[in-house]
Amino acid sequence: MATSVIPTTMKAVVFDESGGQVSVKEHPVPTIADNEILVKTVAISQNPSEWKHIDWKLGKPGSILGLDYSGIVVKAGKDVSSGPKVGDHVAGVAHSGAYPDKGAFAEYVKADPELVWIVPENTFSHEQAAAYGTVFWTAVQALYNPKHLGLVEPPKKVAKPEWILIYGGSTACGLSAIQLAHLSGYKVVTTASSRNHELLKSLGADVAVDYHEHDLVAKIKQATGDAIKYGADMIADDETKKVTVQAIGPSGGKVVGLNPLQSEESGRNDVTCSNTMLNSVYGYAYSIGSTQLPAVPQDKAHMAAFLKKLPQLVRDGAIKPKLPIKLWEGGLEAVQDGLQYMREGRVSAEKIVYRV
């Protein structure tokens, strides 16, 4: 059942025949299966993944760019008997740059009803809900999935507070991870430029250290009594991984990163490393460039279970729309400009969001 007439075509940011450039085109509105929903997009949010898909020519010709969206359900397949229904405000993460009917930078998005969350009324705006997409879901996967850090999930709290280092706290993923780790009762130390320290503390960081410090590991150890058990590297290059591993206390622990192509060797017998890849939550096999990766049903099940809890956490005020937002005017036509702004490294401690 639909609330209004659904057109056959829509505007979308689509990869060209080479897969190396994108433009706004008239594109078919996705056709949903019996177990899918169709969402009329209201807001979208951008991530580094989008400009990297363009620059690294990872997009498939004819596919739609974009991960994060918020909108209104306008159609549900006949087998969707529970969860979101027509008229609900939902937000989710689409599969960007891989399919002609799945990206988020479009006027309509089709979705798996298990992989959206229903946004309670009078809580998050569409812009705020779109901002809590990839970065928030990635933080959930990194912190709570048992194969990564396996922390205690909200609404539960850890029985005895333990230290976690979140390297790169002013990244959007870092901002989300700080909020979540604090909510779960952990003590949070994070790294970022000094100008962002007050923001990070307002989100729940107990200690913030400037990453420019020449003796950074020593400063982190001193601030935490050398008791860090968990590390989340939200920058995920070789140097930030090295610092995160070195900061783990003498009793050892776990480190998670965001680069699935990075080695999982830690260089320490008492520290295990893993890397997240949010695409694994879709529940089907996928590829990164020429690398083929299998379906991971348990990753989808874990994320779907968390998303079911999310509306109540929002209603209770446990999770609030605290991520700073930069509303970029111009809608889909302005996406290229916003991506260039991010490509130039000008985004810090904020999420760029567009109205569609």
C-alpha positions as CSV (number, residue, x, y, z in Angstrom):
1,M,0.0,0.0,0.0
2,A,1.4,3.4,-0.9
3,T,0.5,6.8,0.6
4,S,0.8,8.6,-2.8
5,V,1.4,7.9,-6.4
6,I,5.0,6.7,-6.9
7,P,6.6,7.9,-10.1
8,T,8.5,5.5,-12.4
9,T,11.6,7.8,-12.5
10,M,13.5,9.9,-10.0
11,K,16.6,12.0,-9.7
12,A,19.7,10.1,-8.4
13,V,23.5,10.5,-8.2
14,V,24.6,7.8,-10.7
15,F,28.0,6.5,-11.8
16,D,28.7,6.9,-15.5
17,E,29.6,4.2,-18.0
18,S,33.3,4.1,-16.7
19,G,32.3,4.0,-13.1
20,G,34.7,6.8,-12.4
21,Q,32.4,9.9,-12.4
22,V,28.9,10.6,-11.1
23,S,26.2,13.0,-12.1
24,V,22.5,13.7,-11.2
25,K,20.4,11.8,-13.7
26,E,16.8,10.7,-14.3
27,H,16.9,7.1,-13.0
28,P,14.3,4.3,-12.5
29,V,12.6,4.3,-9.1
30,P,13.6,0.9,-7.4
31,T,11.1,-1.9,-7.7
32,I,10.8,-3.6,-4.3
33,A,10.5,-7.3,-3.6
34,D,7.8,-8.8,-1.3
35,N,10.1,-8.6,1.7
36,E,11.4,-5.0,1.1
37,I,10.2,-1.4,1.7
38,L,10.4,1.7,-0.4
39,V,11.4,5.0,1.3
40,K,10.8,8.5,0.0
41,T,14.1,10.2,0.9
42,V,14.0,13.5,2.9
43,A,17.7,13.8,3.9
44,I,21.0,12.2,3.1
45,S,24.4,12.3,4.8
46,Q,27.8,12.0,3.2
47,N,30.9,9.9,4.2
48,P,34.5,9.6,3.0
49,S,33.4,6.4,1.3
50,E,31.5,8.3,-1.4
51,W,34.4,10.4,-2.7
52,K,36.7,7.4,-2.5
53,H,34.3,5.3,-4.6
54,I,34.6,8.1,-7.2
55,D,38.4,8.7,-7.1
56,W,39.3,5.0,-6.8
57,K,36.9,4.1,-9.5
58,L,35.1,1.6,-7.3
59,G,31.6,2.4,-8.4
60,K,29.9,0.1,-10.9
61,P,28.5,1.8,-14.0
62,G,24.8,2.7,-13.6
63,S,24.9,2.3,-9.8
64,I,23.7,4.9,-7.3
65,L,26.1,6.6,-5.0
66,G,25.4,7.1,-1.3
67,L,25.0,5.3,2.1
68,D,23.0,7.3,4.6
69,Y,19.4,8.4,4.3
70,S,16.3,9.3,6.3
71,G,12.8,9.4,4.9
72,I,9.2,8.2,5.0
73,V,8.1,4.6,4.1
74,V,5.7,4.9,1.0
75,K,5.4,1.2,0.1
76,A,5.9,-2.1,1.8
77,G,6.0,-5.6,0.3
78,K,3.3,-8.0,1.1
79,D,5.6,-10.1,3.3
80,V,6.5,-7.2,5.5
81,S,4.2,-8.0,8.4
82,S,6.2,-6.4,11.2
83,G,8.5,-3.5,11.7
84,P,8.2,-0.4,9.6
85,K,4.9,0.4,7.9
86,V,3.8,3.0,5.4
87,G,4.0,6.5,6.9
88,D,6.8,5.7,9.3
89,H,9.9,7.9,9.6
90,V,12.8,5.5,9.1
91,A,16.6,5.9,8.6
92,G,19.1,3.4,7.3
93,V,22.3,2.7,5.4
94,A,22.1,1.7,1.7
95,H,24.7,-0.2,-0.4
96,S,26.5,2.5,-2.3
97,G,28.0,2.3,-5.7
98,A,27.2,-1.4,-6.3
99,Y,23.7,-1.7,-7.6
100,P,21.4,0.4,-9.9
101,D,18.6,0.3,-7.3
102,K,20.3,0.4,-3.9
103,G,22.2,3.7,-3.3
104,A,21.0,6.5,-0.9
105,F,21.7,9.6,-3.0
106,A,18.3,9.4,-4.7
107,E,14.7,10.5,-4.3
108,Y,13.6,7.0,-3.4
109,V,15.6,4.2,-1.6
110,K,14.6,0.5,-1.3
111,A,15.5,-1.2,1.9
112,D,15.5,-4.4,3.9
113,P,13.0,-3.7,6.8
114,E,15.4,-5.3,9.3
115,L,18.1,-2.8,8.4
116,V,16.3,0.4,9.1
117,W,15.3,1.9,12.4
118,I,12.0,3.6,13.1
119,V,12.6,7.1,14.3
120,P,10.3,8.0,17.2
121,E,8.2,11.2,16.8
122,N,9.6,14.4,18.2
123,T,13.1,13.0,18.7
124,F,15.5,13.2,15.6
125,S,14.8,15.4,12.6
126,H,15.4,13.8,9.2
127,E,18.8,15.6,9.0
128,Q,19.8,14.2,12.4
129,A,18.6,10.7,11.6
130,A,20.6,10.7,8.3
131,A,23.7,11.7,10.2
132,Y,23.4,8.7,12.5
133,G,23.9,6.2,9.6
134,T,27.2,4.7,8.5
135,V,29.3,6.3,11.3
136,F,27.0,5.3,14.0
137,W,26.3,1.8,12.7
138,T,30.1,1.3,12.2
139,A,30.7,2.3,15.8
140,V,28.0,-0.2,16.9
141,Q,29.7,-2.9,14.9
142,A,33.2,-2.1,16.1
143,L,32.3,-1.8,19.8
144,Y,29.6,-4.4,20.3
145,N,29.9,-7.2,17.7
146,P,31.4,-10.2,19.5
147,K,34.1,-10.7,16.9
148,H,35.4,-7.2,17.5
149,L,35.5,-5.5,20.9
150,G,32.4,-7.3,22.3
151,L,31.6,-4.5,24.8
152,V,28.5,-4.6,26.9
153,E,25.6,-3.2,24.8
154,P,23.1,-0.5,26.0
155,P,20.8,-0.4,27.8
156,K,23.0,-2.6,29.9
157,K,26.2,-1.2,31.5
158,V,29.5,-2.8,32.2
159,A,29.7,-4.0,35.8
160,K,33.1,-2.5,36.5
161,P,34.2,0.5,34.4
162,E,37.1,-0.2,32.1
163,W,39.2,2.1,29.9
164,I,38.7,2.3,26.1
165,L,40.9,4.4,23.8
166,I,39.0,5.9,20.9
167,Y,41.7,7.2,18.5
168,G,40.3,9.9,16.2
169,G,37.5,11.1,18.5
170,S,36.6,14.1,16.3
171,T,35.8,11.9,13.3
172,A,32.1,11.3,12.9
173,C,32.7,7.6,13.7
174,G,34.7,8.6,16.7
175,L,32.0,11.0,18.0
176,S,29.5,8.1,17.7
177,A,31.8,5.6,19.5
178,I,32.4,8.0,22.4
179,Q,28.7,8.4,22.9
180,L,28.1,4.7,22.8
181,A,31.1,3.7,25.0
182,H,30.1,6.2,27.6
183,L,26.5,5.0,27.5
184,S,27.7,1.5,28.2
185,G,29.6,2.6,31.3
186,Y,33.2,2.5,30.0
187,K,35.8,5.2,30.8
188,V,36.8,6.9,27.5
189,V,40.1,8.4,26.6
190,T,40.2,9.9,23.1
191,T,42.6,11.7,20.8
192,A,41.8,14.8,18.8
193,S,43.0,18.4,18.2
194,S,42.7,20.5,21.3
195,R,40.0,22.7,19.7
196,N,37.6,19.7,19.8
197,H,38.2,18.5,23.3
198,E,35.3,20.2,24.9
199,L,32.9,18.7,22.3
200,L,34.3,15.3,22.9
201,K,33.9,15.6,26.7
202,S,30.3,16.8,26.2
203,L,29.7,13.5,24.4
204,G,31.1,11.4,27.2
205,A,34.9,11.4,26.9
206,D,36.6,11.3,30.3
207,V,40.0,12.3,28.9
208,A,41.0,14.0,25.7
209,V,44.6,14.1,24.5
210,D,46.0,16.2,21.6
211,Y,47.2,13.7,18.9
212,H,50.0,16.2,18.1
213,E,51.8,15.3,21.3
214,H,55.2,13.9,20.5
215,D,55.0,11.4,23.4
216,L,51.3,10.6,22.7
217,V,51.4,7.0,24.0
218,A,53.0,8.0,27.2
219,K,50.5,10.8,27.7
220,I,47.6,8.4,27.1
221,K,49.0,5.8,29.5
222,Q,49.6,8.4,32.2
223,A,46.1,9.7,31.9
224,T,44.6,6.2,32.3
225,G,46.9,4.7,34.8
226,D,48.1,2.4,32.0
227,A,44.9,0.4,32.3
228,I,43.5,0.5,28.8
229,K,41.9,-2.8,27.8
230,Y,40.2,-1.8,24.5
231,G,41.1,0.3,21.5
232,A,39.1,1.6,18.6
233,D,41.1,3.2,15.8
234,M,38.8,5.5,13.9
235,I,41.5,6.7,11.6
236,A,42.9,3.3,10.6
237,D,46.2,4.0,9.1
238,D,49.4,2.2,10.1
239,E,50.6,4.9,12.5
240,T,47.3,5.3,14.3
241,K,47.0,1.5,14.6
242,K,50.5,1.4,16.1
243,V,49.7,4.0,18.7
244,T,46.4,2.3,19.6
245,V,48.0,-1.1,20.1
246,Q,50.9,0.4,22.1
247,A,48.4,2.2,24.4
248,I,46.8,-1.0,25.5
249,G,47.9,-1.8,29.1
250,P,50.2,-4.5,30.3
251,S,47.3,-7.0,30.8
252,G,46.6,-6.9,27.1
253,G,43.3,-6.4,25.3
254,K,41.6,-5.9,21.9
255,V,41.9,-3.3,19.1
256,V,39.5,-2.8,16.3
257,G,40.1,-0.7,13.1
258,L,38.0,0.4,10.2
259,N,40.2,-0.7,7.3
260,P,39.3,-4.2,6.1
261,L,42.4,-4.3,3.9
262,Q,44.8,-3.6,6.8
263,S,46.7,-6.5,8.5
264,E,45.2,-7.9,11.7
265,E,48.7,-8.5,13.2
266,S,49.2,-6.5,16.3
267,G,52.9,-7.0,17.0
268,R,51.9,-8.0,20.6
269,N,51.1,-11.5,21.8
270,D,48.6,-10.1,24.3
271,V,46.6,-7.8,21.9
272,T,44.2,-9.1,19.2
273,C,43.3,-6.9,16.3
274,S,40.3,-7.0,13.9
275,N,38.8,-4.7,11.3
276,T,35.2,-3.9,10.6
277,M,33.4,-3.7,7.3
278,L,29.9,-2.4,7.5
279,N,28.9,-4.0,4.2
280,S,28.9,-7.3,6.0
281,V,25.6,-6.3,7.7
282,Y,23.7,-6.5,4.4
283,G,23.6,-10.3,4.8
284,Y,24.8,-11.1,1.2
285,A,28.1,-11.5,-0.5
286,Y,29.8,-8.3,-1.7
287,S,33.0,-7.1,-3.2
288,I,35.6,-4.3,-2.6
289,G,37.1,-3.6,-5.9
290,S,38.3,-7.0,-7.1
291,T,38.2,-8.6,-3.7
292,Q,35.1,-10.9,-3.2
293,L,33.8,-11.2,0.4
294,P,31.3,-13.8,1.6
295,A,27.9,-13.2,3.3
296,V,28.1,-12.8,7.1
297,P,24.6,-13.7,8.4
298,Q,25.7,-13.1,12.0
299,D,26.7,-9.5,11.3
300,K,23.3,-8.8,9.9
301,A,21.6,-10.5,12.8
302,H,23.7,-8.4,15.3
303,M,22.9,-5.1,13.6
304,A,19.2,-5.9,13.1
305,A,18.9,-6.7,16.9
306,F,20.6,-3.4,17.8
307,L,18.4,-1.4,15.5
308,K,15.3,-2.9,17.1
309,K,16.6,-1.5,20.5
310,L,17.5,1.9,19.1
311,P,14.0,3.5,19.1
312,Q,13.6,2.9,22.8
313,L,17.1,4.1,23.6
314,V,16.1,7.3,21.7
315,R,12.8,7.6,23.5
316,D,14.5,7.2,26.8
317,G,17.0,10.0,26.0
318,A,19.9,7.6,26.3
319,I,20.9,8.4,22.7
320,K,20.4,12.0,21.6
321,P,21.1,13.7,18.3
322,K,24.4,15.2,19.4
323,L,26.5,14.8,16.2
324,P,27.2,18.4,14.9
325,I,25.6,18.8,11.5
326,K,26.5,21.1,8.5
327,L,23.5,21.4,6.3
328,W,24.8,21.8,2.7
329,E,22.3,23.7,0.6
330,G,21.4,22.6,-2.9
331,G,20.2,19.0,-2.5
332,L,21.4,16.2,-4.8
333,E,22.8,18.7,-7.3
334,A,25.2,20.0,-4.6
335,V,26.6,16.6,-3.6
336,Q,29.7,17.0,-5.8
337,D,30.6,20.2,-4.1
338,G,30.2,18.7,-0.6
339,L,32.3,15.7,-1.5
340,Q,35.1,18.0,-2.8
341,Y,35.0,19.9,0.5
342,M,35.5,16.6,2.3
343,R,38.1,15.4,-0.2
344,E,40.1,18.5,0.7
345,G,40.2,17.5,4.3
346,R,38.0,20.4,5.5
347,V,35.5,18.4,7.5
348,S,36.2,18.1,11.2
349,A,33.8,17.2,14.0
350,E,30.7,17.4,11.9
351,K,28.5,15.6,9.4
352,I,27.5,17.1,6.0
353,V,23.8,16.6,5.4
354,Y,21.6,17.5,2.4
355,R,17.8,17.8,2.1
356,V,16.6,15.9,-1.0
